[in-house]
């Protein structure tokens, strides 16, 4: 996804003195969406364009009927309603960038998406939470290699800080401050902080599986003193300078879950975040204290984790049969 065409096309007619500022405006326009969102939207619109090309239809601008037909074809191919909702957002965004009327606002498109959700079901596929006991088992089974030290540190820090995987891989050594009580971790940008106001959270030391000790063991073994916190390690044990990707986090979580006999397909990078919240709720932590770590902005967002943790607590049917 590029900057709005209205901004881009103006570059050919502006004065030389205005050109540098216009170039800066283009870069700021690109930064309107998070990198992950731009990447997802780009993939979604590419799929839409390929489908349109195969049908001999125009993708930009697209007719509402074309978008509705695309959604129906995707639904019949097994694409989930949640993904289709993102496809619609990508098509809408592409048209806005091009200063074109948005076909997704048509009632026919909205009705098609509503009908798909009602016919197929819009329930999200929830990944298994990596609760505290599972985390302990995973890190215990992790090999004492350089990559193993990294994976233990990543898993424990990701769990203890209820990190999103994008936040975890974006951390630098400069974002970590160690003290006797634990770690102070500065998160410079997140999904709910697109304006980069930043947030600092506390990571408590652990008795059995300590994220502070695990992180120090990894950094010392890898010889990392600055830059990216988590990096790839090749088969020869050489640490790369580039940081891990968010997909790497998911792969590591799945591999570590599988190593202790869990169904790896039910775990994801989000399992660390959901595992912390589920475990904290089960341990009786208050929602406000949980929010201090997870940085959720609304209490309602955490109710599901609390409900899952207390599903059988004081059950209305207990003792009836």
N, C-alpha and C positions, 0 to 999 in steps of 0.2 A: 504494500500500500504506500503510495507516494503522497506528497503534499497536495493541497487543493490546486486544481488546474488553473483557477483564477489567479492564484499567486504565481504559479510556475510560468504561465503564458505572459504575465506582465513583464518578465525579465527581458523580453526582446524589445520592449519599447521604453524602458526606464533609462534615466541618465546614468552615466558612469558613476557619479557620486552616490546614487541611490542603490546601485547594484549590490554592494557588500551587505547593506542592511537588509535588502530583500532576500539575499541568500541566507542570512541569519533567520529571517522570518520563515523561510521554507523549513529550516532545521527545527525551529520551535513548533511548527505545525506538525511535523513528523512525530515530535515528542508528545503530542496530545494523548496518544495511547501508549500503554506500556509495551515494551518490546515483545513480550510473550503474546499480547493481544494482537499486535500488528502481524506477527508471524502466523497466528491462528487464522486471522481474517484473510491474510494473503493466500493461505492454503485453501480456505473455504471458497474464496472467489475464483481461484484457479480451477477448482473442481466444477464450479458452476459454469465457467467459461468453456471448459472442455466438453461439458454436457451440451451446452448451447451450440458449440461448433459441430458436434456430432448430429444435432437435430436441425442444423441450418437456421438456427434462431440467433437473434442479436442479444448479446449479454450486457452491453453498455451503450446506449440505454436499453434496459430490458422492459418488456411489457409485463404487466401483472400476471397475465395468463401464462407467460413463460416461467415466471417464478413459481406459480402454483403448480404447474406441471412438473417442474424440477423437484419440488418438495414431495410430491406424490411418488415420483420415480425413486427418490432416495428412501422414502419410507418403505416402499415395496421391496427395496434392496436390503432392508434391515437396519437402516441408520436410525439411531435413537432420537426421540423427540427433543431431548436436550441439545443434541448436536445440531439438529435441524434449526433450533432456535438461534444457535450461533451462526449457522449458514445465512439465515435471514438478516441477522445483524451485520454480517460481512457484506452482503449485497447492498443493504441500505447504506453502509458506510462508504462503499465504493462509489455509489451514485452521489452522495453528498460531497465527496472529495472532488468529483468531476462537475460539481454545480449543476446536477441534473435532478429532475423530479424523482422521488423515491417510489418505485413500484411496490415496495413492501408495505406501504400505507394503505393499499387498496383492500377493501373489505374481503374480496375474493381470496387474497393471500392469507389474511388473518383467519378467515373461516377454514381454509384448508389446513392450516397449522393446528387450529383448535380441534378440528375433526380427527387429525392424526393422533393428537394427544389422547383424545377420548377413545379412539379405536384401539390404539396400540398400548396406551398407558404411559404416563409420564413419570413414573417412579424412578428415582435415580438408583443406579447400581452402586451400593455402598461397599467400600473396601473394608477389610477387617482392621480394627484398631490394634496397633502394636502396644498393648498394655504393658505395665511395668514388669510383670512376671515373664512375658514373652521377650521383652527387651533384655532382661537379665540372662535368659537362656541363650539368646542370639549372641551376645557379647562373650559369654563363657565359651561358646563353641567356635568363636572366631580364631583363626590361626595367629600365631605370634610372629607374623611376617610384617614387612613394612606396609603392605596393602591392608593387612589385618588390623594393624594399629590405626591406620586411617579410617577404616570402616567402623571400628569400635568408637573412635572419637566422633565420627559423623553421626552414628546412630544415637549415641548417648547425648550429644549436644542437641541434635535435632529433636529428640524426645523431651529433654529437660527444658528446652526453650519453646516448645510447641511451634517450631518453625515451619513455615511453608518451604517447600524444597527450593524455590527460587531465592528466598531469603538466605537459606543456608549456604548455597553455593556462591552467593554474592559477598559473603563475609571476607574481610581482610584481617591480617594480624593486628593492624592498627585499631580494629573495631573491638578488640578483646582487652579487658583490663582485669587482671587477677588480683584477688585479695584473700585474706584468711577465711572470709565467709563464703567465697565462691568466685563467680565471674560477673562482671558487668559487660554486657554485650550491646553494642550500638547497632541498630538496624537503620540503615540510611534511607531505604525506600522499601515499600512493600505494596501489596495489592491494594490495601486500603489507605495508602499514604502516597498517592501519585504526586503530591506537591513536595515531596522530599522534606517534610518537617522533621522526620527521624524519630526514633524512640530508643530508649535504653531499658533493657530488662535484666533481671537478676537470675543467675543460674546457681542453684544451691549445690553444695557438695553432696556426694552420695556416700553411703556407708559401704555397700556391697559393690556397686558399679558407679564409679565417680566420673562424671563428665569432665571435671577439672583435671584430674590425674590423666585421664585418657587423652585429652587434648594436648596436654604437656608432653606426654609420651610420644605422640605422633609428630609434633612439631620438632622435638629434639631429635628423633630418629631420622626425620626427613631433612633436617638442617634448614628449616624454614624460619626466617627471621622477619620477613616483610612480604607484602603482597598477598596473593590469594591464600586463604586458609586451607581449602581442600583442593587437591590436585590429583591428576591421574598418575599412576605408577605402572611402568611397563614390566614385562616379564623378567627383565634383567635387574629390576629393582631401582630403576632410575626415575626420579621424580620430575615430572614436567613442570614448566613454568606457568602453563595455562591452567585455569581453574576448571573443576568438574562442571558438567552441565546438569540442569535439573533432571534430565532423563537418567543420568548416572545415579542420582540419589534413589530413584525408583528401582533401578536394577540392583543396587546394593541391598536395599531393603528386601526385595524379593529373594535374592540369593541367600541372605542371612536367615530369612524365614524358612526357606526350603532346607537349610542346613540343620534345622532342629525339628524337621518332620512336619512343618506346617505347610498348608497349601499355598505355594508362592503366588499363584494366580489371583488370590484374594487380597493380596497386599499391594500397596503402592507407596509413593513418597508421602502421601497425605496420612498414611497409617501412623507416622510418628506424631503428628499433630493431634490426630483424633485419639491416639493411644494415651497421650499425656492428659487430655481433657477428660477422657473416660476414667482413667485411673485416679485423677485428682478428685473428680466427683464421687467416685466410689469410696475414696478415703475421707470424705466429709469436708473437702475444701469448699469455701464459699464461692459463689459465682463471681463476686467482685475480685477476689484474689486470683481466680482463674483468668479473668479478663486482664489482670495486670501482666500476666505472662503471654497470653494468646493475642492480646491487643484487639479483641473483638470490640466493636463499637456499640453493639446492641445486645442486651441481655437475652433477647429472644433467640439469637443465633446459638446460644449455648444450651438452651433448654433441652434440645435433642440429646446431647451428651449426658446431661444430668438424668434425663428420663431413662436412657439406656442403662446407666449405672445403677439406678434404683428401681429397675423394672419389677423386681420381686420383693422389694423392701416394703414392709407393712401392706402387703397385698390384700385387697378386699376379700379375696377368696380363701385366704390362709385359714386353715382349720375348719373349713366348712365340710369337707369330705373326709 
